[in-house]
Every structure is written in structure tokens, then in C-alpha cells.
Amino acid sequence: MSRLGPLDLELRGQHVALVPLSHDHRAALAEAVGDLHRLWYTTIPDAAGMAAEIDRRLALREAGSMLPFTLLDAAARPVGMTTFMNIDHALPRVEIGSTWVGATAQRGPLNTEAKRLLLGHAFEVWGCEAVEFRTHRLNLQSRRAIERLGAQFDGMLRAHMRMPNGTMRDTACYSILKSEWPTVRSHLDWQIGKPR
């Protein structure tokens, strides 16, 4: 991970702060997750599984394949998680994923600004050639959100992985290329700043 920066990376905006995931956030994240774990096409932990999910993400951080963050709202309350994952140091290329945002922080600028900060860091600091997003084919809310960012649909990985309930997931793959970043950046800055 050190080739792409420190493990204690923090990214801060007006509506959100991305801070290193910590067990100190467990109780607040367990409260924020609400009923999101009931969405059968996701792998969001329930409140009881939050400690194990934090352990899993921190182990992947130590292995160098994930950089996990806690999303803090403007009042510095933990309201979700996101990560840089599937990190390819050589290209470099990265995926933004394993994201969830609690209901109280949805439908506002928080998640858009979080993605703007992550994308800006990936392209402008790490010099990534591409940033990828993946989601379940049937997670239409996530797919529309990824498309609103300006990501392009790359294709479908059929029967790509098995879900906890035993069903097979078709994975919808999207990406933003380095050459597309200036336009996407302008679009995201406009979305974040527009009147609500």
C-alpha cells in the first residue's frame, strides 16, 4: 500500500470526511446501517456483524489490497463505509467499492462528494489510468448512482460470484478513464455545488 500512500489517508470536503476505518467507529456504524443489510443483492453487514466486517476490511488493508474508510457527515458522525480496493500498483488502477451510506445521509451531497474526493485522489495524486466501479446487476439504485458520476458501462461479468444467500451475482462493471477525469470532475463539482 505504501506505494500509493499512507494507510492513515484522510480526505475531507464540505459535506463529508473520509477517515481511516477503525473499531472506534463500530457502535455508530452499527446504528447507521439500519436495515440496509436486508437488501438481498448486497453484502452490507447488519449491526451485529459490524465488528467482523471492520476486522475483514482492516485485514485486507494490512494485506495491501484495500484502503477502507469511514464516512463522517458534516457533524463528524460515522454514517457509512467506502474503500479503495482491488488495488493494482503497477498500472496503477483501483476500484472504488464496498460502499454503503446510512439512510439519514442518503439523497444529499455526501456520497457524491465522497466519490469526488476518492476519484480526485486516485487520478491527481496516484496517477491512476482508470478507476473502476462494480455492483450487482440488479442493484439498480447503485447502477444509476454510478452512472450519475459519469462512469461508463464496460460490461457484465456473468455468474461472477456467489452471494451469501447462495444466488449467483452478475456483476455490472463501470469505469472512468484518466482522459475522462477533467469532464467528470467538472460534472461532480457542479452536482455538489448546485442548489438543493
KOLLOLO-213505 format. One record per residue (C-alpha): residue in one letter; residue number from 1; x, y, z. Coordinates in nm, 2 decimals, m for minus. Last residue first. Layout:
<resn = A resi = NUM x = X y = Y z = Z>
...
// end
This chain:
<resn = R resi = 196 x = m3.08 y = 2.17 z = m0.34>
<resn = P resi = 195 x = m2.88 y = 2.44 z = m0.51>
<resn = K resi = 194 x = m2.59 y = 2.31 z = m0.72>
<resn = G resi = 193 x = m2.24 y = 2.29 z = m0.56>
<resn = I resi = 192 x = m2.21 y = 1.91 z = m0.53>
<resn = Q resi = 191 x = m2.36 y = 1.84 z = m0.87>
<resn = W resi = 190 x = m2.14 y = 2.12 z = m1.04>
<resn = D resi = 189 x = m1.82 y = 1.98 z = m0.88>
<resn = L resi = 188 x = m1.92 y = 1.63 z = m0.99>
<resn = H resi = 187 x = m1.97 y = 1.75 z = m1.36>
<resn = S resi = 186 x = m1.64 y = 1.94 z = m1.36>
<resn = R resi = 185 x = m1.46 y = 1.64 z = m1.22>
<resn = V resi = 184 x = m1.62 y = 1.41 z = m1.48>
<resn = T resi = 183 x = m1.50 y = 1.64 z = m1.76>
<resn = P resi = 182 x = m1.15 y = 1.66 z = m1.63>
<resn = W resi = 181 x = m1.15 y = 1.28 z = m1.54>
<resn = E resi = 180 x = m1.23 y = 1.15 z = m1.89>
<resn = S resi = 179 x = m0.87 y = 1.11 z = m2.01>
<resn = K resi = 178 x = m0.78 y = 0.93 z = m1.68>
<resn = L resi = 177 x = m1.05 y = 0.68 z = m1.75>
<resn = I resi = 176 x = m1.38 y = 0.63 z = m1.56>
<resn = S resi = 175 x = m1.50 y = 0.28 z = m1.52>
<resn = Y resi = 174 x = m1.81 y = 0.06 z = m1.49>
<resn = C resi = 173 x = m1.87 y = m0.31 z = m1.44>
<resn = A resi = 172 x = m2.21 y = m0.48 z = m1.37>
<resn = T resi = 171 x = m2.15 y = m0.80 z = m1.19>
<resn = D resi = 170 x = m2.39 y = m1.10 z = m1.24>
<resn = R resi = 169 x = m2.42 y = m1.25 z = m0.89>
<resn = M resi = 168 x = m2.51 y = m1.61 z = m0.83>
<resn = T resi = 167 x = m2.76 y = m1.70 z = m0.56>
<resn = G resi = 166 x = m2.64 y = m1.88 z = m0.24>
<resn = N resi = 165 x = m2.78 y = m1.64 z = 0.01>
<resn = P resi = 164 x = m2.43 y = m1.50 z = 0.09>
<resn = M resi = 163 x = m2.39 y = m1.42 z = m0.28>
<resn = R resi = 162 x = m2.18 y = m1.63 z = m0.52>
<resn = M resi = 161 x = m1.96 y = m1.45 z = m0.76>
<resn = H resi = 160 x = m1.92 y = m1.37 z = m1.13>
<resn = A resi = 159 x = m2.21 y = m1.57 z = m1.28>
<resn = R resi = 158 x = m2.20 y = m1.32 z = m1.57>
<resn = L resi = 157 x = m1.94 y = m1.04 z = m1.57>
<resn = M resi = 156 x = m2.13 y = m0.76 z = m1.74>
<resn = G resi = 155 x = m1.99 y = m0.48 z = m1.95>
<resn = D resi = 154 x = m1.78 y = m0.16 z = m1.95>
<resn = F resi = 153 x = m2.06 y = 0.09 z = m1.86>
<resn = Q resi = 152 x = m1.91 y = 0.44 z = m1.85>
<resn = A resi = 151 x = m1.87 y = 0.64 z = m1.53>
<resn = G resi = 150 x = m2.01 y = 0.99 z = m1.52>
<resn = L resi = 149 x = m2.10 y = 1.01 z = m1.15>
<resn = R resi = 148 x = m2.47 y = 0.98 z = m1.24>
<resn = E resi = 147 x = m2.38 y = 0.64 z = m1.40>
<resn = I resi = 146 x = m2.25 y = 0.51 z = m1.06>
<resn = A resi = 145 x = m2.56 y = 0.64 z = m0.89>
<resn = R resi = 144 x = m2.79 y = 0.47 z = m1.15>
<resn = R resi = 143 x = m2.60 y = 0.14 z = m1.10>
<resn = S resi = 142 x = m2.63 y = 0.17 z = m0.72>
<resn = Q resi = 141 x = m3.00 y = 0.22 z = m0.73>
<resn = L resi = 140 x = m3.04 y = m0.06 z = m0.99>
<resn = N resi = 139 x = m2.88 y = m0.32 z = m0.78>
<resn = L resi = 138 x = m3.00 y = m0.60 z = m1.01>
<resn = R resi = 137 x = m2.67 y = m0.64 z = m1.20>
<resn = H resi = 136 x = m2.48 y = m0.64 z = m0.87>
<resn = T resi = 135 x = m2.22 y = m0.37 z = m0.85>
<resn = R resi = 134 x = m1.87 y = m0.28 z = m0.97>
<resn = F resi = 133 x = m1.69 y = 0.05 z = m1.00>
<resn = E resi = 132 x = m1.35 y = 0.10 z = m1.16>
<resn = V resi = 131 x = m1.10 y = 0.39 z = m1.17>
<resn = A resi = 130 x = m0.86 y = 0.41 z = m1.46>
<resn = E resi = 129 x = m0.51 y = 0.52 z = m1.56>
<resn = C resi = 128 x = m0.44 y = 0.61 z = m1.20>
<resn = G resi = 127 x = m0.19 y = 0.90 z = m1.13>
<resn = W resi = 126 x = m0.18 y = 0.84 z = m0.75>
<resn = V resi = 125 x = m0.23 y = 1.20 z = m0.66>
<resn = E resi = 124 x = m0.45 y = 1.35 z = m0.93>
<resn = F resi = 123 x = m0.63 y = 1.04 z = m1.06>
<resn = A resi = 122 x = m0.69 y = 0.83 z = m0.75>
<resn = H resi = 121 x = m0.71 y = 1.13 z = m0.51>
<resn = G resi = 120 x = m0.96 y = 1.32 z = m0.73>
<resn = L resi = 119 x = m1.16 y = 1.00 z = m0.77>
<resn = L resi = 118 x = m1.18 y = 0.95 z = m0.39>
<resn = L resi = 117 x = m1.27 y = 1.31 z = m0.32>
<resn = R resi = 116 x = m1.53 y = 1.32 z = m0.59>
<resn = K resi = 115 x = m1.67 y = 0.99 z = m0.47>
<resn = A resi = 114 x = m1.71 y = 1.12 z = m0.12>
<resn = E resi = 113 x = m1.86 y = 1.44 z = m0.26>
<resn = T resi = 112 x = m2.13 y = 1.24 z = m0.44>
<resn = N resi = 111 x = m2.19 y = 1.04 z = m0.13>
<resn = L resi = 110 x = m2.24 y = 1.34 z = 0.10>
<resn = P resi = 109 x = m2.43 y = 1.57 z = m0.15>
<resn = G resi = 108 x = m2.78 y = 1.45 z = m0.04>
<resn = R resi = 107 x = m3.01 y = 1.17 z = m0.12>
<resn = Q resi = 106 x = m2.86 y = 0.94 z = 0.15>
<resn = A resi = 105 x = m2.71 y = 1.05 z = 0.49>
<resn = T resi = 104 x = m3.00 y = 0.95 z = 0.72>
<resn = A resi = 103 x = m3.05 y = 0.62 z = 0.53>
<resn = G resi = 102 x = m2.70 y = 0.50 z = 0.61>
<resn = V resi = 101 x = m2.44 y = 0.50 z = 0.33>
<resn = W resi = 100 x = m2.28 y = 0.19 z = 0.20>
<resn = T resi = 99 x = m1.97 y = 0.14 z = m0.01>
<resn = S resi = 98 x = m1.78 y = m0.18 z = m0.08>
<resn = G resi = 97 x = m1.64 y = 0.00 z = m0.38>
<resn = I resi = 96 x = m1.40 y = 0.23 z = m0.55>
<resn = E resi = 95 x = m1.17 y = 0.01 z = m0.77>
<resn = V resi = 94 x = m0.81 y = 0.10 z = m0.85>
<resn = R resi = 93 x = m0.57 y = 0.12 z = m1.13>
<resn = P resi = 92 x = m0.19 y = 0.19 z = m1.14>
<resn = L resi = 91 x = m0.07 y = 0.02 z = m1.37>
<resn = A resi = 90 x = 0.18 y = m0.14 z = m1.13>
<resn = H resi = 89 x = 0.00 y = m0.08 z = m0.80>
<resn = D resi = 88 x = m0.32 y = m0.25 z = m0.90>
<resn = I resi = 87 x = m0.55 y = m0.20 z = m0.60>
<resn = N resi = 86 x = m0.85 y = m0.43 z = m0.59>
<resn = M resi = 85 x = m1.00 y = m0.19 z = m0.33>
<resn = F resi = 84 x = m1.03 y = 0.18 z = m0.24>
<resn = T resi = 83 x = m1.29 y = 0.17 z = 0.01>
<resn = T resi = 82 x = m1.63 y = 0.30 z = 0.14>
<resn = M resi = 81 x = m1.81 y = 0.30 z = 0.47>
<resn = G resi = 80 x = m2.12 y = 0.47 z = 0.63>
<resn = V resi = 79 x = m2.27 y = 0.73 z = 0.86>
<resn = P resi = 78 x = m2.00 y = 0.79 z = 1.12>
<resn = R resi = 77 x = m2.09 y = 1.13 z = 1.28>
<resn = A resi = 76 x = m1.85 y = 1.42 z = 1.22>
<resn = A resi = 75 x = m2.13 y = 1.68 z = 1.22>
<resn = A resi = 74 x = m2.07 y = 1.73 z = 0.84>
<resn = D resi = 73 x = m2.11 y = 1.35 z = 0.79>
<resn = L resi = 72 x = m1.83 y = 1.11 z = 0.85>
<resn = L resi = 71 x = m1.77 y = 0.82 z = 0.60>
<resn = T resi = 70 x = m1.54 y = 0.55 z = 0.75>
<resn = F resi = 69 x = m1.27 y = 0.45 z = 0.51>
<resn = P resi = 68 x = m1.10 y = 0.13 z = 0.39>
<resn = L resi = 67 x = m0.78 y = 0.11 z = 0.19>
<resn = M resi = 66 x = m0.78 y = m0.24 z = 0.03>
<resn = S resi = 65 x = m0.54 y = m0.48 z = m0.13>
<resn = G resi = 64 x = m0.23 y = m0.42 z = 0.08>
<resn = A resi = 63 x = m0.25 y = m0.72 z = 0.30>
<resn = E resi = 62 x = m0.28 y = m0.50 z = 0.61>
<resn = R resi = 61 x = m0.57 y = m0.32 z = 0.44>
<resn = L resi = 60 x = m0.73 y = m0.65 z = 0.36>
<resn = A resi = 59 x = m0.71 y = m0.74 z = 0.73>
<resn = L resi = 58 x = m0.87 y = m0.40 z = 0.82>
<resn = R resi = 57 x = m1.16 y = m0.47 z = 0.59>
<resn = R resi = 56 x = m1.23 y = m0.81 z = 0.74>
<resn = D resi = 55 x = m1.19 y = m0.68 z = 1.10>
<resn = I resi = 54 x = m1.44 y = m0.40 z = 1.02>
<resn = E resi = 53 x = m1.68 y = m0.65 z = 0.88>
<resn = A resi = 52 x = m1.64 y = m0.87 z = 1.19>
<resn = A resi = 51 x = m1.72 y = m0.57 z = 1.42>
<resn = M resi = 50 x = m2.02 y = m0.47 z = 1.21>
<resn = G resi = 49 x = m2.18 y = m0.82 z = 1.21>
<resn = A resi = 48 x = m2.43 y = m0.75 z = 1.49>
<resn = A resi = 47 x = m2.54 y = m0.42 z = 1.33>
<resn = D resi = 46 x = m2.61 y = m0.59 z = 1.00>
<resn = P resi = 45 x = m2.33 y = m0.62 z = 0.74>
<resn = I resi = 44 x = m2.38 y = m0.50 z = 0.38>
<resn = T resi = 43 x = m2.33 y = m0.77 z = 0.13>
<resn = T resi = 42 x = m2.57 y = m0.65 z = m0.14>
<resn = Y resi = 41 x = m2.83 y = m0.82 z = m0.36>
<resn = W resi = 40 x = m3.05 y = m0.92 z = m0.07>
<resn = L resi = 39 x = m3.11 y = m0.57 z = 0.05>
<resn = R resi = 38 x = m3.19 y = m0.66 z = 0.42>
<resn = H resi = 37 x = m2.84 y = m0.55 z = 0.53>
<resn = L resi = 36 x = m2.95 y = m0.19 z = 0.47>
<resn = D resi = 35 x = m3.19 y = m0.21 z = 0.76>
<resn = G resi = 34 x = m3.02 y = 0.04 z = 0.99>
<resn = V resi = 33 x = m2.65 y = 0.08 z = 0.89>
<resn = A resi = 32 x = m2.62 y = 0.40 z = 1.10>
<resn = E resi = 31 x = m2.66 y = 0.23 z = 1.44>
<resn = A resi = 30 x = m2.39 y = m0.03 z = 1.37>
<resn = L resi = 29 x = m2.18 y = 0.24 z = 1.22>
<resn = A resi = 28 x = m2.20 y = 0.44 z = 1.54>
<resn = A resi = 27 x = m2.11 y = 0.14 z = 1.75>
<resn = R resi = 26 x = m1.82 y = 0.04 z = 1.53>
<resn = H resi = 25 x = m1.65 y = 0.37 z = 1.47>
<resn = D resi = 24 x = m1.38 y = 0.32 z = 1.74>
<resn = H resi = 23 x = m1.32 y = m0.01 z = 1.56>
<resn = S resi = 22 x = m1.14 y = 0.20 z = 1.30>
<resn = L resi = 21 x = m1.18 y = 0.28 z = 0.93>
<resn = P resi = 20 x = m0.94 y = 0.55 z = 0.82>
<resn = V resi = 19 x = m1.11 y = 0.88 z = 0.77>
<resn = L resi = 18 x = m1.33 y = 1.00 z = 0.48>
<resn = A resi = 17 x = m1.48 y = 1.34 z = 0.57>
<resn = V resi = 16 x = m1.81 y = 1.45 z = 0.42>
<resn = H resi = 15 x = m2.02 y = 1.76 z = 0.34>
<resn = Q resi = 14 x = m1.75 y = 2.03 z = 0.29>
<resn = G resi = 13 x = m1.47 y = 1.80 z = 0.19>
<resn = R resi = 12 x = m1.21 y = 1.60 z = 0.36>
<resn = L resi = 11 x = m0.99 y = 1.30 z = 0.26>
<resn = E resi = 10 x = m0.78 y = 1.12 z = 0.52>
<resn = L resi = 9 x = m0.50 y = 0.87 z = 0.45>
<resn = D resi = 8 x = m0.39 y = 0.68 z = 0.75>
<resn = L resi = 7 x = m0.26 y = 0.38 z = 0.55>
<resn = P resi = 6 x = m0.02 y = 0.62 z = 0.37>
<resn = G resi = 5 x = 0.03 y = 0.65 z = 0.00>
<resn = L resi = 4 x = 0.01 y = 0.46 z = m0.32>
<resn = R resi = 3 x = 0.35 y = 0.29 z = m0.30>
<resn = S resi = 2 x = 0.28 y = 0.24 z = 0.08>
<resn = M resi = 1 x = 0.00 y = 0.00 z = 0.00>
// end
